[in-house]
Amino acid sequence: MLAVKSEAIVVHFSEIALKGKNRGEFEAALVRNISRILGDEVEGIIKSESRIIIRAKEITPSIIGKLGRVFGISWFSPAYFVARDMNVIKAQVISAADSLKGKTLKVEATRSDKSFPLTSPEINREVGKELELMGHKIDMENPERKIVIEILRNEAVISTERTNGIGGLPVGTAGRVLVLLSGGIDSPVAAWLMMKRGCLVDFLHVHSGPTSESVIESKIPKMVKKLMEYHPERCRLFVAPYTEFYKKSMELDSRIELVLFRRFIFRLADRIAKANNHLGIVSGDNIGQVASQTLENLLAINDVAEIPIYRPLATFDKQEIVDLSKRIGTYELSIQEYKDCCSLVATKHPSTKVKQEKAREAGEKMGMENIIEKTMVQVEIVEF
């Protein structure tokens, strides 16, 4: 793919525009995130009249690809900035349309500055007529391509290639959360969805390997790095063994072992989260998908945590989660073989309706708090 020859990229946002008095903070966060993700590939980024303008020597596929992974962007387009003069505007449109020969076109003008002498429909008609004189076919209902003209206070912006962004809110505008990261499909998608709502993320992975080093050499850090393509700030992976729980698991009723294991993970997450100022715990649970995710068992698991638990996939069906993981880019890593702790504690007939009181009593009997204390001193942290 050849580099796109253009003066700049214009970036639009939508949800941020609804933030009222806090809007400026969200816009500043979006500019900051774009700058961090694009790095030295661009010359400058500024905010101008409800849009962000990115200047670059050339607009490469790398820049376009990275912008497609910035939360908060509604759409963006390579653009030409010209004088607010209809003759100049028409000349630039004709030049830009040269690469669109044979395609049906529609001119779509907007004015953020209403002092411009022509209305939007009048601009559409004048420019459309000029395009027809040059042999282009205009289709107002189902065009193959749109030529967008935006009249700003000091200049006009012309663009012909619009790329949809991933929307949401800029990462970092909602605080930091701790994501329970397994080796499966669901939890990376849950992390991505929390990022989309502006959250910074750290991860906790509980492993069954012989050492933490075995995890660090596995696919788990690769999954974190893939998610970091959407995350413009630092991130930590907390790695903890499930050895202490396993030592006591032989004493448990196998029908409730899975729920107790989940209580162990959530209690451990709660301790780590409170020690590191996380504002919540995030899980990839999906209601009814497996035995530990019935409403009764989720209730029995929840009361070990003192801070909020978020489950962004609660109502998704499995195919929706798979489709989203493919879009994000985590699916191929997720399906790679990996010995997950949950598979080690699963039984053929786990209880789907463990009572809270029974779970509490079993946890106390096995010495859950002592297990947590011993596990906490074994936690290792990997910085990304």
N, C-alpha and C positions, 0 to 999 in steps of 0.2 A: 504494500500500500504506500503510495506517495505521500509526502508531507502536504498538508493543506496550506495553500498560500493565502494568507489573510493578515489583517492588521491586528486582530485581537480575538478573544473569546468573550462573549457576553453570557453571564450566568444569571438565571432567574430563580427565585424561590417563591414558595406560596404560603406554607403554614407559618413561616416566620413572620409574614406580614400581618398575622392576626394577633401578635403578642403585645399590642398596645404599648404601654410605657416601657416595657422590658424589651421591646423590639431591637433597640440599639445593641443590647448585650448579645442577642442571638445573632445579629448580623456580624458583629465583631468576631464572634466565635466561628462563624462560617468562613470569614476571610482568613482567620488564623489557621483553621484546619486545612483549607485549600493550599495555603502557603506551605504548611508542613508536609503535606502529601506530595505536592509538586516540586518542592525544594528549588534547586537552582536551574530547573528546566524552564523557568519563566523569568522575565525581567522585572515585573511589577504587578501588584494586585491592588485595585482600589474599589471603593464602593461609590456608585454614582446613581442617584435617582432610582432607588428601589431595585438596583441591579448591581452585579459585581463585574468588573472588567479586568480581564487577565491579558497582559501584554507579553508577547513572546517573539523571539526572532523568527521562529517557524512553529507552526502548530502540528505536532507529530502525533502518530497513533498512540504513543506512550502517554502523552498529556491527555488525550481524549479518553483513553482507558482508565486512567487514574481518576479523572473527574467523575466517571461513572460509578466510582466507589466512595464518593463523598456524601455522607448523609446531610440533608438540608437543601440539596439542589433539586429543583423541580425540573428544569431543562436548561440546556446550554447550547450555544451555537457559535462556530467561527463567524466573525462579523467584520464589516467594513464601516468605519466611522467617517462620515463626510459632512460637508457644510449643509446648513438648512436652506438649501436652494433647490427648487424643483428641477432645474436643468441639470445640476450636479447629481441629484438623486437619480434621475432617469438615466443619465449616462452610466452611473455605477451599476444600476440594475441591469441595463442592457449588457454590460461587460460581464457581470456575474452570471447572467442567463446563458452565456455562450456555451457553458458546459452542460446545459439542460436541454439542448436541442432534441426535439422529438418527444419531449415529455409535456403533458398538459400542466399548466401553471395556474396559480391563484395568487393575487397580490393581497396581502393582509396588512393594513396600516393601522397604527395606534398613535395617539398623541398624549404624552404625559404633560406636555406644555400646550394648553389650549389657545395660546396667543398665535400659534402658527396660522397663517391666513387661510389655508385649506382644511376642510374637515377630513376625517379618515375616509369616508366614502368617496370624496372628491379626489383624494390622493390615489385611491384604488383605481378609479376610472382613468385618470390621466396616465398613470404608469402602465396600466393594463392595455390601454390604447396604443402606447408606444411599443409595447412588447408585440402586439398583434401586427403592427406595421413592420416589425423586424421578422415576421414569419412564425412567431410562437403562437400556440393554441392556448386560449384561456378557458378554464373550466372552473366555475365558481362552486359547483356542488361536490365533485369527486376528483380533485386535482391529484396528479402524481407527485407534484412538489409545490411547496409554498414559498413565496418570496415575502419575507417579513420586513416591514419598514417601521421603525420606531422613531418618533419625533421627540427628542429630548430638549432641554432648555438651551443648550449651546451647540448641539450637533444632531445629526440623524444617524441611525444605525440600520444597516441593511444586512440581512442574513438569509441564507438559502438552505442550510442544513441544520435541522434541529435534532438534538439527541436528548432523550428523556433521562433524567437523573433518577436516583432511588428515593428521593423525598425524605420525609422524616424531619428530625431535629438535629442540629449539629452535635456531634459527640462532645461531651464535656459540659453540657448545659443542664444536666440532671443529676450530677453526683456519680459516685463510684459504687459498683456492686460486685459481689463475689459469685461467680458462676461455677456450679458443680459440673465439671467436664469429665465425661466418660469417654470411652473409645468409640461410641456409637454415632448414629446419625442425628439424634434429637438435640443433644445439648449444645453443639456448635450453632445450630439454627436458633435456639433460644437466646444464646449470647448475641447473635447478630440482630435479633429483633429488639433486644434491650438497647443495643447501640443505636438502633434506628430511632429510639425515643430519647436519645441524647445522653445515654449512660456511658461512663467509662467502665471498663471491665477488668477484673482480675479473675484468676481461675484457681479452683481447687481440684486436684486429681488424687483420688485414693486408689492405690495400686496394690497388686498382689505379687509384684516382682520381688526377687531376692534382695535388691537394693534400689535406692532412688536413682542411681546412675543408669540402671536398666531402663527406667522410664525416660530419662533425659535422652537416651539414644533411640527411643521408640518413635512411633508416629504422633504421640501426644504433642510434643513441641512443634511439630510440623503443622498440626491443626491450629495451634495458637498463632503461628506465623501467618497462616492463610487468613485468619480472622483479623490479624493486625493490618492487613491491606486496607481495612475499613476504619482503622483505629489510629488517629494521628498522635496519640500520646503513649507514654511508657505503659507497660503492662507487666504483671507478675503472675507466675505460675507457682502455686503452693503444692508441693508434692508430699503426700503422707502415706505411710504403709497401713494396711489393715491387719497387720500381724497381731496386735494386742486384742482386737475383736475376735480374730480367728481362734486364738488360744482358748477363749471362753465359749465359743460357739458350739462346741461339742456337747455342752450341758443344756442346750436350748431345745425346746419343742420345735421340730423342723417346720411345722406349719406356720409358725410366727417368726422364724429366723430372718426372713427377708425384710419384714417390717422393722425388726430390731436393728438389722444392718443399716437400713435407711435412717433410723433414728440416730444411730452412731454417726453417720455421715453428716446429717443436718446439725447435730449437736456440735460436732467438730467444726463445721462451717460457721456456726454461730459464734464459737469462741474465737476463731480466726478473724471473722468479720468485725467483731467488737474491738479486738485488739488493733485493727488496722483501719478503723473509721469507715468501714463499708456501710452503706445505707440499706442494704438488703441482700438476700440470698436468692440466686436464680437457679431454677431447675428446669430440665427439659421434660418434666412429667406431662403426660397427655391422659386426660380422664378416661379410665377404662381400658387403656391399651394393654396393660399387664396387671398381674394380681396386686402389685404394690401401689397401683394407681387408681383403685376404686375410691370412691368418696370416703368410705369408712376407714380405709387404710391410710389415705392422705391425712385424715383427721388425727389418726393415731400417731402419725409421724410428725405432724406440725408442732405439737406442743413442746417439743424439746428446744425449739428456737425462740429466742426472745426478740429478735428483730424480724421485720417483714420477709415473707417468702413470696417470690414472684414466679409465676408459671405461664409465660407468654404463649406456650403451645397447648394450653389446656383444652381448647376446643377444636384443634386441628385434627384432621384424619391423617393416616400414615402417608398416603400418597401426596397430600399437600406438603407435608414435611420433607419428603424425598425430593419433590420438585423444587422446593425452595433451597434445599442443600445443594442441588445441582447448579442452581442459579448463582448461589454464593461461591461455589467452588470447593466445598468441603466434602462432597459426597464420595469422591474416589478415595480420599484418605479414610473416611469413616468406615468404608466397607473392607478395608485392609484387615487381615487377621490380627487380632489382639486379644489377650487374655484379660477380660474385664472381671472385676470383683463380683459384680451382680450375678454373673453366670455361675460363679463358684458357690453362691449361697442359695441359688434357685432350687426348688424342689418340684416334684411332679404335681403335688397337690397342696400348694400354699393356701393359707386362709385368705379369703377376700374380704373378711369382715372382722378384723382384729379390734377389740374394744380398747379404748384409750387406757382404761384402768389396768387391763391385763398387760398391755405393752409397758406401762410404767412399772408395774410390779416385777415383770420379767427383767426389765432393764436394771432395776435396783438390785435384784437377786444376783445378776451377773457382774455387778460392780461397774456399771456404765461410766460413772464419773471418774473412777480410777483408770479405766481404759482410755478415756479422753485425755486425762493428765499425762499418761505414759506416751500416748500418740503425739501430743503437742510438742514434746521435746524432740521428737524424731522428724518433725516437719522441716523440709528444705525448700528454699525459695529460688526460683530461676527468674532472672530479669530479662525482659524483652524490650 
